Amino acid sequence: MKKLLIIEDEPDIQELLQAYLHNAGYETTLAGDGVEALIKFQKGKFDLILLDLMLPKIDGFGVCEMIRRESNVPILMLTALDSEQEQLRGFQMEIDDYVTKPFSMPVLLQKIRAILRRTTGGTDEKRRLYYRDLTLDLDGMEAVLAGRPLDLTTREFELLQALISSPGRVFTREVLLAKLWGYDFFGDERVVDSHIKNLRHKMGTDYIETVRGAGYRAAKENP
């Protein structure tokens, strides 16, 4: 399992990143400021670092500079500053890529996978998620239910993955929107209901429970 160090000072973004990346099959460690980030970096071995630029104590550029003195670990910079000057400064410090806030979680995940493919010289180990008689191939984004392939859209697959990764956990529409559509999504939250309806129709079995007044969850495996 690939290990990621998330260096981000905003608790809400920390939580979203950790939950989304955990569901995608990564092990994560959190740091909320530049000093804590460097301490945790020294104590652990990481495959990739997500580095926010605007950090307390030591900013992202300072953290990047100190990490680069001793390591070539891939760094993906998160920044609210989208000026060319800031981007160039980051690349001059040998970051591997950057995303500007607000960002889409699925796009961020694809950037992480692309960096890991480049830096490891191959692909991540094959990852599968199992739930009852449902199997999700997380790398191929393929779902098989009782031996029957499901024809799912990318968003339907991601939604199903999020739910069955934590059976029994209730996901509100707001949380699902933030995880899958990005926390900058401003559309109708009922788009989640439409995707749930389509999933239930395609699966032909109701593994997804509606929790009235709250949201959705994967049915518990041992009712």
SULJO-V213519 format. One record per pair of residues at least 24 apart in sequence whose ideal C-beta (glycine too) atoms are under 10 Angstrom apart, sorted by the first residue. I is the first residue (numbers start at 1). J is the second residue. If there is no record, write none. Layout:
I|J, I|J
This chain:
1|25, 1|26, 1|27, 1|47, 1|124, 1|125, 1|127, 2|26, 2|27, 2|28, 2|46, 2|47, 2|48, 2|112, 2|113, 2|116, 2|120, 2|124, 2|125, 2|127, 3|27, 3|28, 3|29, 3|44, 3|45, 3|46, 3|47, 3|48, 3|49, 4|28, 4|29, 4|30, 4|46, 4|47, 4|48, 4|49, 4|50, 4|74, 4|76, 4|112, 4|116, 5|29, 5|30, 5|31, 5|37, 5|40, 5|41, 5|44, 5|45, 5|46, 5|47, 5|48, 5|49, 5|50, 5|51, 5|67, 5|73, 5|75, 6|30, 6|31, 6|32, 6|37, 6|40, 6|46, 6|48, 6|49, 6|50, 6|51, 6|52, 6|78, 7|31, 7|32, 7|33, 7|34, 7|36, 7|37, 7|38, 7|40, 7|41, 7|49, 7|50, 7|51, 7|52, 7|53, 7|55, 7|60, 7|63, 7|64, 7|67, 7|75, 7|77, 7|78, 8|32, 8|33, 8|37, 8|50, 8|51, 8|52, 8|54, 8|55, 8|60, 8|78, 9|33, 9|34, 9|36, 9|37, 9|52, 9|54, 9|55, 9|56, 9|57, 10|52, 10|54, 10|78, 10|101, 12|178, 12|183, 13|52, 13|78, 13|101, 13|102, 13|103, 13|178, 13|183, 14|52, 15|175, 15|178, 16|105, 16|175, 16|178, 16|179, 16|182, 16|183, 17|50, 17|52, 17|78, 17|105, 17|108, 17|179, 19|105, 19|162, 19|165, 19|166, 19|169, 19|171, 19|175, 19|178, 19|179, 20|105, 20|106, 20|108, 20|109, 20|158, 20|162, 20|178, 20|179, 20|180, 21|48, 21|50, 21|105, 21|108, 21|109, 21|112, 22|165, 22|166, 23|105, 23|109, 23|129, 23|138, 23|158, 23|161, 23|162, 23|163, 23|164, 23|165, 23|166, 23|179, 24|105, 24|106, 24|108, 24|109, 24|112, 24|113, 24|124, 24|127, 24|129, 24|138, 24|158, 24|161, 24|162, 24|165, 25|124, 25|125, 25|127, 25|128, 25|129, 25|138, 25|139, 25|161, 25|165, 26|109, 26|112, 26|113, 26|116, 26|124, 26|127, 31|55, 31|63, 32|56, 32|57, 33|57, 33|58, 33|59, 33|63, 34|58, 34|59, 34|60, 34|61, 34|62, 34|63, 34|64, 34|66, 35|63, 37|62, 37|63, 37|64, 37|66, 37|67, 38|62, 38|63, 38|66, 38|67, 41|66, 41|67, 41|70, 41|71, 41|73, 42|66, 42|67, 42|70, 45|71, 45|73, 46|71, 46|73, 46|74, 47|73, 47|74, 47|112, 47|115, 47|116, 47|119, 47|120, 47|124, 48|73, 48|74, 48|75, 48|76, 48|96, 48|111, 48|112, 48|113, 48|115, 48|116, 48|119, 48|120, 49|73, 49|74, 49|75, 49|76, 49|77, 49|95, 49|96, 50|74, 50|75, 50|76, 50|77, 50|78, 50|99, 50|108, 50|111, 50|112, 51|75, 51|76, 51|77, 51|78, 51|79, 51|90, 51|95, 51|98, 52|77, 52|78, 52|79, 52|80, 52|101, 53|77, 53|78, 53|79, 53|80, 53|81, 53|86, 53|89, 53|90, 53|95, 53|98, 53|100, 53|101, 54|78, 54|79, 54|80, 54|81, 54|101, 60|86, 60|90, 60|93, 60|95, 61|86, 61|89, 61|90, 61|92, 61|93, 61|95, 62|93, 64|89, 64|90, 64|93, 64|94, 64|95, 65|93, 65|94, 67|93, 67|94, 68|93, 68|94, 68|95, 72|96, 72|119, 73|119, 74|112, 74|115, 74|116, 74|118, 74|119, 74|120, 75|115, 76|108, 76|111, 76|112, 76|114, 76|115, 78|103, 78|108, 79|103, 101|183, 101|184, 102|182, 102|183, 102|184, 102|185, 103|182, 103|183, 103|184, 104|180, 104|181, 104|182, 104|183, 104|184, 104|185, 105|158, 105|178, 105|179, 105|180, 105|181, 105|182, 105|183, 106|154, 106|155, 106|158, 106|179, 106|180, 106|181, 106|182, 107|182, 108|182, 109|158, 113|139, 129|160, 129|161, 129|164, 129|165, 130|164, 131|160, 131|161, 131|163, 131|164, 131|165, 131|167, 131|207, 131|218, 131|219, 131|221, 132|164, 132|167, 132|205, 132|207, 132|218, 132|219, 132|221, 133|205, 133|207, 134|160, 134|164, 134|203, 134|205, 134|207, 134|218, 136|160, 136|161, 136|164, 136|165, 138|165, 143|199, 143|202, 143|203, 145|202, 145|203, 145|204, 145|205, 145|207, 146|203, 146|204, 146|205, 148|203, 148|204, 150|199, 150|202, 150|203, 150|204, 151|202, 152|195, 152|198, 152|199, 152|202, 152|203, 153|195, 153|198, 153|199, 153|202, 154|180, 155|180, 155|181, 155|191, 155|192, 155|195, 155|198, 155|199, 156|195, 156|196, 156|198, 156|199, 156|202, 156|203, 157|199, 158|195, 159|192, 159|195, 159|196, 159|198, 159|199, 159|208, 159|216, 160|195, 160|196, 160|199, 160|202, 160|203, 160|207, 160|208, 160|218, 162|216, 162|218, 163|196, 163|199, 163|207, 163|208, 163|209, 163|215, 163|216, 163|217, 163|218, 163|219, 164|207, 164|208, 164|217, 164|218, 164|219, 164|221, 165|218, 166|217, 166|218, 167|207, 167|217, 167|218, 167|219, 167|220, 167|221, 167|222, 168|209, 168|217, 168|218, 168|219, 168|220, 168|221, 168|222, 169|215, 169|216, 169|217, 169|218, 170|209, 170|211, 170|214, 170|215, 170|216, 170|217, 170|218, 171|208, 171|211, 171|214, 171|215, 171|216, 171|217, 171|218, 172|211, 172|213, 172|214, 172|215, 172|216, 173|214, 173|215, 173|216, 174|215, 175|215, 175|216, 176|215, 176|216, 192|216
